[in-house]
Amino acid sequence: MDITIKPVGLEDTAALAELLVQTVAAGGSVSFMHPLPPAQAEDFWRSSLEAAARGGRVVLGAFVTGRLVGTVTLLLDCPPNQPHRGEIAKMMTAVAFRGNGIARALLQEAERRAIAAGRTLLTLDTAEEAGAAGLYERLGYTKAGVIPDFALKPHGGLVGTVLFYKRVG
Ligand SMILES: CC(C)(COP(=O)(O)OP(=O)(O)OC[C@H]1O[C@@H](n2cnc3c(N)ncnc32)[C@H](O)[C@@H]1OP(=O)(O)O)[C@@H](O)C(=O)NCCC(=O)NCCS
């Protein structure tokens, strides 16, 4: 599969919103509850892309034949005492495109950009159930621990979160 990874822009807002709504509907733990109103998803991405335009984050998209099929965000706006740290967030691949290496390609590009921005430590968290722990372990992230009952699953019920980190650069 020919996958192109590049930063997304405001023109991708509708496609990002659709991806987020579908991911939440499919049970993905990415901070929102199902059903996620499309307007709320668009608002989220608009403000995220505005933060990216100010340099506080990088929002990457994965494109297959011109269609947005995955995304990940690299957060760079860390507190003043953590200038060496970045955070990985909002990793998702469209359901029909999973299992093709899209998340791997997104994460690898996010890591390259983190290193280019002088970051040496990446952190993230993922749901304990139906999350992406296996993906992060395969890509060399170390499990730091679990916080039980951290969040609600998109369809209800509490779930723990697993914290991961990776030294890069
Ligand atoms: C997690 C998610 C992004 C993976 O996307 P994907 O494009 O299918 O992942 P890839 O095909 O790039 O997988 C890369 C590797 O990680 C492994 N992997 C991916 N997701 C996994 C999971 N949930 N559990 C275990 N292993 C996983 C794959 O088997 C593959 O391993 P391999 O290269 O050794 O064969 C996707 O399932 C998703 O969008 N889930 C819902 C949202 C979510 O939970 N996001 C994480 C928020 S922190």
The ligand as an SDF file (V2000), in Angstrom:
LIG
                    3D

 48 50  0  0  0  0  0  0  0  0999 V2000
   -4.1910    1.4720   17.1230 C   0  0  0  0  0  0  0  0  0  0  0  0
   -4.3230    1.7990   15.6540 C   0  0  0  0  0  0  0  0  0  0  0  0
   -3.9600    3.2550   15.4120 C   0  0  0  0  0  0  0  0  0  0  0  0
   -3.3780    0.8960   14.8390 C   0  0  0  0  0  0  0  0  0  0  0  0
   -3.3980    1.3040   13.4860 O   0  0  0  0  0  0  0  0  0  0  0  0
   -2.8910    0.3750   12.2630 P   0  0  0  0  0  0  0  0  0  0  0  0
   -2.6630    1.2940   11.1180 O   0  0  0  0  0  0  0  0  0  0  0  0
   -3.8160   -0.7530   12.0590 O   0  0  0  0  0  0  0  0  0  0  0  0
   -1.5160   -0.1690   12.8350 O   0  0  0  0  0  0  0  0  0  0  0  0
   -0.2830   -0.7740   11.9470 P   0  0  0  0  0  0  0  0  0  0  0  0
   -0.8520   -1.5790   10.8450 O   0  0  0  0  0  0  0  0  0  0  0  0
    0.6400    0.3300   11.5820 O   0  0  0  0  0  0  0  0  0  0  0  0
    0.4230   -1.7030   13.0220 O   0  0  0  0  0  0  0  0  0  0  0  0
    1.8300   -1.6760   13.2410 C   0  0  0  0  0  0  0  0  0  0  0  0
    2.2020   -2.8150   14.1420 C   0  0  0  0  0  0  0  0  0  0  0  0
    1.5490   -2.6820   15.4170 O   0  0  0  0  0  0  0  0  0  0  0  0
    0.7260   -3.8120   15.6710 C   0  0  0  0  0  0  0  0  0  0  0  0
   -0.5390   -3.3200   16.2480 N   0  0  0  0  0  0  0  0  0  0  0  0
   -1.2940   -2.3140   15.7930 C   0  0  0  0  0  0  0  0  0  0  0  0
   -2.3500   -2.1040   16.5910 N   0  0  0  0  0  0  0  0  0  0  0  0
   -2.2510   -3.0300   17.5780 C   0  0  0  0  0  0  0  0  0  0  0  0
   -3.0330   -3.3070   18.7190 C   0  0  0  0  0  0  0  0  0  0  0  0
   -4.1500   -2.6070   19.0090 N   0  0  0  0  0  0  0  0  0  0  0  0
   -2.6370   -4.3240   19.5200 N   0  0  0  0  0  0  0  0  0  0  0  0
   -1.5260   -5.0370   19.2370 C   0  0  0  0  0  0  0  0  0  0  0  0
   -0.7310   -4.7940   18.1720 N   0  0  0  0  0  0  0  0  0  0  0  0
   -1.0850   -3.7970   17.3580 C   0  0  0  0  0  0  0  0  0  0  0  0
    0.4680   -4.4430   14.3100 C   0  0  0  0  0  0  0  0  0  0  0  0
    0.2110   -5.8080   14.4180 O   0  0  0  0  0  0  0  0  0  0  0  0
    1.7700   -4.1580   13.5950 C   0  0  0  0  0  0  0  0  0  0  0  0
    2.7670   -5.0730   14.0000 O   0  0  0  0  0  0  0  0  0  0  0  0
    3.7660   -5.7290   12.9210 P   0  0  0  0  0  0  0  0  0  0  0  0
    4.3230   -4.5710   12.1280 O   0  0  0  0  0  0  0  0  0  0  0  0
    4.7560   -6.4170   13.7750 O   0  0  0  0  0  0  0  0  0  0  0  0
    2.9060   -6.6180   12.0920 O   0  0  0  0  0  0  0  0  0  0  0  0
   -5.7830    1.5230   15.1470 C   0  0  0  0  0  0  0  0  0  0  0  0
   -6.1490    0.2180   15.5210 O   0  0  0  0  0  0  0  0  0  0  0  0
   -6.8020    2.4980   15.7060 C   0  0  0  0  0  0  0  0  0  0  0  0
   -7.0640    3.5430   15.1120 O   0  0  0  0  0  0  0  0  0  0  0  0
   -7.4280    2.1500   16.8690 N   0  0  0  0  0  0  0  0  0  0  0  0
   -8.4640    2.9910   17.4880 C   0  0  0  0  0  0  0  0  0  0  0  0
   -7.9340    4.2580   18.0840 C   0  0  0  0  0  0  0  0  0  0  0  0
   -6.9150    4.0190   19.1420 C   0  0  0  0  0  0  0  0  0  0  0  0
   -7.0760    3.2060   20.0350 O   0  0  0  0  0  0  0  0  0  0  0  0
   -5.8100    4.7920   19.0350 N   0  0  0  0  0  0  0  0  0  0  0  0
   -4.7610    4.7640   19.9990 C   0  0  0  0  0  0  0  0  0  0  0  0
   -4.9050    5.9300   20.8980 C   0  0  0  0  0  0  0  0  0  0  0  0
   -3.5020    6.0300   22.0050 S   0  0  0  0  0  0  0  0  0  0  0  0
  1  2  1  0
  2  3  1  0
  2  4  1  0
  2 36  1  0
  4  5  1  0
  5  6  1  0
  6  7  2  0
  6  8  1  0
  6  9  1  0
  9 10  1  0
 10 11  2  0
 10 12  1  0
 10 13  1  0
 13 14  1  0
 14 15  1  0
 15 16  1  0
 15 30  1  0
 16 17  1  0
 17 18  1  0
 17 28  1  0
 18 19  1  0
 18 27  1  0
 19 20  2  0
 20 21  1  0
 21 22  1  0
 21 27  2  0
 22 23  1  0
 22 24  2  0
 24 25  1  0
 25 26  2  0
 26 27  1  0
 28 29  1  0
 28 30  1  0
 30 31  1  0
 31 32  1  0
 32 33  2  0
 32 34  1  0
 32 35  1  0
 36 37  1  0
 36 38  1  0
 38 39  2  0
 38 40  1  0
 40 41  1  0
 41 42  1  0
 42 43  1  0
 43 44  2  0
 43 45  1  0
 45 46  1  0
 46 47  1  0
 47 48  1  0
M  END
$$$$
